[in-house]
């Protein structure tokens, strides 16, 4: 079969394994053979054109472009905008809002084929919008956080929209070939880690020696890169016949509550961004709004969504919220000068954004390889609670550095940070993220891929926004000040509560909300109904094991 002809291919996941009695040559050639087997499996099941589309999306757009935005955040806040940690974190909460309104984007793309396409035209339109936003960030003198937040919002809108629609497409193909397991997800995050690695190389040194704003010039061609494979139809998005165009009212009627939930969640997220813009310094109001809306959305989820979808949705949301985002305080502490934090690490951006991130990218790759090699057939529950525990261990390294314990042990800050949280945190991040993506892809009912994927991913991302809002208020309540006169006296207690104690709550919830299934099992049938263990036996001859 032509490898670009997706529909003609059989479901296949023949991963290379060492022979029963391996020789030294087998061990030496194992990485090459494993990589070749992975590549052959990927192309055989998904085709080279679709693989290219996904590669461009996750290497250049979500890998390089999105990583640059994450890496530039701290130096852009401190050097270009000259704002404190809480203002920086509030600005980024506004900027990240598009990731929380993915549900509404999915509804629109599923229900209305723009210029005859459910995905292609939306990707092209958002790419032009994102390219414009990066041009404005690069060329316009910006001195206030709220204006930067608006352009960053538009930039994230492009990345989130393209990510959503590509996710919906590969989720559709993964469901058609459930035995491929996490092959596509591993490829996606392998591309992401490579892009993140490349971004790490140059962002730190430029931020140390120049105005970080010039980095946005690099973002312009990256934002436009997704246009090439999309225009060439590598996504495989079929054009809707002329007589079938217009709003798909039958889809809206059939999934009324799910679609209504997506729209309400988007309205809540946009409301959150507007409150942040209008009440930029009122962090208590921002946190209260976020918490109240979260409770309402969780209640609506159980009333309107299929039971299994609602349970998994709630778990992924709560797990995001419980790991409270206090990056505004932590980032500023690690990079503060000796006047602000006497005897502190005083990391420069070359170390903090480049060296540490390069190590993080490498360990992220290691995490992907370990996941694919040893965990790709694990039980979902086991994966989630184990990664939560390792995440807490990773957070403890921050506490030791803040308490200066590493100095008492004779270990420098740079060595301890590099071989502590910078390593463990990224590996654990991959261990937690990849099963979440696989689980999400397996809960997407046929015919509503983009909307359901967006609902789940959007609710998780809204959890991140809520976590950030609570974190800003918690930082303020702890009396932490990130600009002169600085005060980080309660930072260690804040890390203990937000990154060690609260995440423990997620462990018992794993057994209540996550299905007792393996990652290679099918969770729903073609009609969107939950598959029980005995039904899995009869359909796939592959019983779920605990």
Buried (B, 14 or more C-beta within 10 A) or exposed (E): EEBBEBEEBEEEBEBBEEEEEEEEEEEEBBEEBBEEBBEBBBBBBBBBBBBBBBBBBBBBBBBBBBBBBBBBBBBBBBBBBEBBBBBBBBBBBBBBBBBBBBBBBBBBBBBBBBEBBBBBBBBBBBBEBBBBBBBBBBEEEBEEBBBBBBBBBBBBBBBBBBBBBBBBBBBBBBBBBBBBBBBBBBBBBBBBBBBBBBBBEBBBBBBBEEEBBEBBEBBBEBBBBBBBBBEEBBBBBEBBEEEEBEEBEEBBEEBEEBBBBBBBBBEBBBBBBEBBBEBBEBBEBBBBBBBEBBEEBBEBBEEBBBEBBBBBBBBBBBBBBBBBBBBBBBBBBBBBEEEBBEEBBBBBBBBBBBBBBBBBBBBBBBBBBBBBEEBBEBBBBBBBBBBBEBBBBBBBBBBBBBEBEBBEEEBEBBEBBBEBBBBBBBBBBBBBBBBBBBBBBBBBBBBBBBBBBBBBBBBBBBBBBBBBBBBBBBBBEBEBBBBEEBEBEBBBEBBBBBBBEBBEEBBEBBEEBBBBBBBBBBBBBEEBEBBEBEEBEEEBEBEBEE
